[in-house]
Amino acid sequence: MAPIINVSVFGSYGRGSPDSSSDLDILVLCPDDGGTQSEHYVREIVSREFSHSPSISWYGMAKMRHFFRSGDLFAWHLFGESRPLPGFKSLRDIFGAPSAYRNCADDIEGLREVLEGVPDQLRMRPQNLIYELGIIYVCLRNIAMSASSILCSEVNFGRNSPFLLENCPAPIAKEDYEVLAACRHASTRGSPEPLVHFDVGKLTRSCIAWARSVEVLVR
C-alpha cells in the first residue's frame, strides 16, 4: 500500500479565523486501497502545528476526484479554504479547480426535506430533542452556504452563513442559533447539553418556512 497522499486543515482553522467553538477539521487523502500510516501518525503530525485535538475526515482519491469533477460544494470549500500541513502538496496542486457548482437548488431541496422531517422525528422520539435541534443547525448552515453561491458575491463557508445571506434574513435570533450549534456539539463532541429556552415547535416552523423561501429565491 502507498503512503497517505495529503493531510490538510480546512474550515475555520484553514481560513485562519477559528474561535472557541471551532473544530480543528483535518482532511486525510489516501490511495483507494488505503494508506500505510495510521490515525496515530496523522494525529502526531497535526500536533506539530496545533495544540487542539483534531476532527479527522478520511477520503480516497476516487471519491475526492469525483467531488472536484462534479463541482461539489465541498470541493469548492477545500479549494478555497484548505491548506496542507508541512510536507504535503495542496489539494489545488493535486486536483486543480473544481467544476462549476450546479447542484445548489437540489442540495437545498434535500436539506429542506430533512428539516421538514424534524417535527415527526420529535413526535416519535421526544428524547432525541438535542440531536434533532443539532440537525436543524446543520440544515440552516448548509442551506445558507449553498444559497450564498447564488445570492451573494461569494460563497460563505462559515457557520454563521444564515446571517450573511443578502436579502434573506435569518429565520431565528442569533442567540437561538447558538443554542442549536451547542446542541450539535453535544451530539457530536459530547459537550454539555445547552438549556433550550425557546418554543421548539415555533422555531422549527420558522426554519422550514425560511428554507422554502430560500429555495424559491435560488430556483
C-alpha positions in Angstrom: 0.0 0.0 0.0 1.1 3.5 -0.8 1.5 6.2 1.9 -1.1 8.8 2.7 -1.2 11.4 -0.1 -2.3 14.5 1.7 -3.1 15.9 5.1 -4.8 19.4 5.1 -6.5 21.6 7.5 -9.8 23.2 6.4 -12.8 25.0 8.0 -12.2 27.9 10.3 -8.6 26.9 11.0 -8.0 26.7 7.3 -9.4 30.2 6.9 -7.3 31.5 9.8 -10.4 32.6 11.8 -11.0 29.9 14.5 -12.8 30.7 17.8 -13.5 28.8 20.9 -16.3 26.9 19.3 -14.4 25.8 16.2 -13.5 22.3 15.3 -9.9 21.6 14.1 -11.0 20.0 10.8 -8.4 17.8 9.2 -8.7 16.0 5.8 -6.6 13.0 5.1 -6.4 11.9 1.4 -5.5 8.2 0.9 -4.9 5.9 -2.0 -8.1 4.0 -2.9 -6.5 0.8 -1.4 -5.8 2.6 1.9 -2.7 4.3 3.3 0.2 2.8 5.2 0.1 5.3 8.1 -2.3 5.1 10.9 -4.6 7.7 12.7 -1.8 7.9 15.3 0.6 9.1 12.6 -1.9 11.7 11.4 -2.5 13.0 15.0 1.2 13.2 15.5 1.9 15.4 12.5 -1.2 17.5 13.4 0.1 18.0 16.9 3.3 19.6 15.5 1.1 22.5 14.2 -1.8 22.7 16.5 -2.5 22.0 20.2 -6.2 21.1 19.7 -7.4 17.6 19.2 -8.4 17.2 15.5 -11.6 16.1 13.9 -10.3 13.8 11.1 -12.1 13.1 7.8 -10.7 10.3 5.6 -11.2 10.2 1.8 -10.0 8.1 -1.0 -8.6 9.5 -4.2 -11.6 8.4 -6.3 -14.1 10.0 -4.0 -12.3 13.3 -3.8 -11.7 13.3 -7.6 -15.5 12.8 -8.0 -16.1 15.8 -5.7 -13.9 18.0 -7.8 -15.1 16.8 -11.2 -18.8 17.1 -10.2 -18.3 20.6 -8.8 -19.5 19.5 -5.3 -19.6 22.5 -2.9 -17.3 20.6 -0.5 -14.7 20.6 -3.2 -15.0 24.4 -3.6 -14.7 24.7 0.2 -11.4 22.7 0.1 -10.2 24.5 -3.0 -10.7 27.9 -1.4 -10.0 27.4 2.3 -7.8 24.3 2.9 -4.1 24.4 3.4 -1.7 21.4 3.5 0.3 20.6 6.5 4.1 20.8 6.1 5.4 18.1 3.8 2.3 17.7 1.7 1.1 19.3 -1.6 -2.0 21.4 -1.6 -5.3 19.9 -2.9 -5.2 22.6 -5.6 -2.0 21.2 -6.9 -3.4 17.6 -6.8 -6.8 18.2 -8.4 -6.8 21.7 -9.9 -10.0 23.8 -9.8 -13.4 22.1 -9.2 -16.0 22.1 -11.9 -18.8 24.7 -11.6 -21.2 24.2 -8.7 -24.6 23.4 -10.3 -26.5 21.5 -7.6 -27.5 24.4 -5.4 -31.2 24.1 -5.8 -31.2 20.3 -5.4 -28.9 20.4 -2.4 -31.2 23.0 -0.7 -34.3 20.9 -1.6 -32.8 17.8 0.1 -31.8 19.8 3.3 -35.3 21.4 3.3 -36.9 17.9 3.3 -34.7 16.9 6.2 -35.9 20.0 8.1 -39.5 19.2 7.3 -39.0 15.7 8.8 -37.8 17.1 12.2 -41.4 17.6 13.7 -42.3 14.0 13.0 -39.0 12.8 14.4 -39.6 14.7 17.6 -43.2 13.4 18.0 -41.9 9.8 17.6 -38.7 10.3 19.7 -39.0 13.3 22.0 -36.0 12.1 23.9 -33.9 12.9 20.9 -34.6 16.7 21.2 -30.9 17.7 21.4 -29.9 15.6 18.4 -32.8 16.9 16.3 -32.0 20.5 17.2 -28.5 19.9 16.1 -29.9 18.6 12.8 -31.8 21.9 12.4 -28.5 23.8 12.9 -26.7 21.7 10.2 -29.6 22.3 7.7 -29.7 26.0 8.3 -26.0 26.4 8.0 -25.7 24.2 4.8 -28.8 25.7 3.1 -27.3 29.2 3.6 -23.9 28.0 2.5 -25.3 26.6 -0.8 -27.6 29.6 -1.4 -24.7 32.0 -0.9 -23.2 30.7 -4.1 -26.1 32.4 -6.0 -27.4 35.1 -3.7 -24.1 36.5 -2.5 -20.9 37.8 -4.2 -19.0 34.8 -2.8 -19.7 31.5 -1.0 -19.8 31.8 2.8 -18.5 28.6 4.3 -18.6 29.8 7.9 -21.0 28.5 10.5 -22.8 31.9 10.6 -23.8 31.7 6.9 -27.6 32.1 7.6 -26.9 35.6 8.9 -24.9 36.6 5.8 -27.4 35.9 3.0 -28.3 39.1 1.1 -32.0 40.0 1.0 -32.9 36.9 3.0 -32.9 37.5 6.8 -32.1 34.5 9.1 -35.2 32.8 10.4 -34.2 32.9 14.1 -32.3 35.1 16.5 -28.5 34.7 16.8 -28.7 33.5 20.4 -31.2 30.8 19.5 -28.9 29.7 16.6 -26.0 29.4 19.1 -28.1 27.1 21.2 -28.7 24.9 18.1 -25.0 24.9 17.4 -24.4 23.9 21.0 -26.9 21.0 20.5 -24.9 19.9 17.5 -21.7 19.9 19.6 -23.4 18.0 22.4 -24.4 15.3 19.8 -21.1 15.1 18.0 -18.5 16.1 20.6 -20.1 15.0 23.8 -20.2 18.6 25.0 -22.7 19.6 27.8 -26.3 19.9 26.6 -27.4 23.5 26.5 -30.6 24.9 28.1 -33.3 25.0 25.4 -35.2 28.2 26.3 -37.3 28.7 23.1 -40.5 27.2 21.7 -39.2 24.3 19.7 -42.3 24.0 17.5 -42.4 27.7 16.7 -38.7 27.7 15.9 -38.9 24.7 13.7 -41.8 26.1 11.7 -39.9 29.3 11.2 -36.9 27.5 9.9 -38.9 25.4 7.5 -40.7 28.5 6.1 -37.3 30.1 5.7 -35.8 27.1 3.9 -38.8 27.1 1.4 -38.3 30.8 0.7 -34.6 30.4 0.1 -35.3 27.5 -2.3 -37.7 29.7 -4.2 -35.2 32.5 -4.5 -32.5 30.1 -5.7 -34.7 28.4 -8.3 
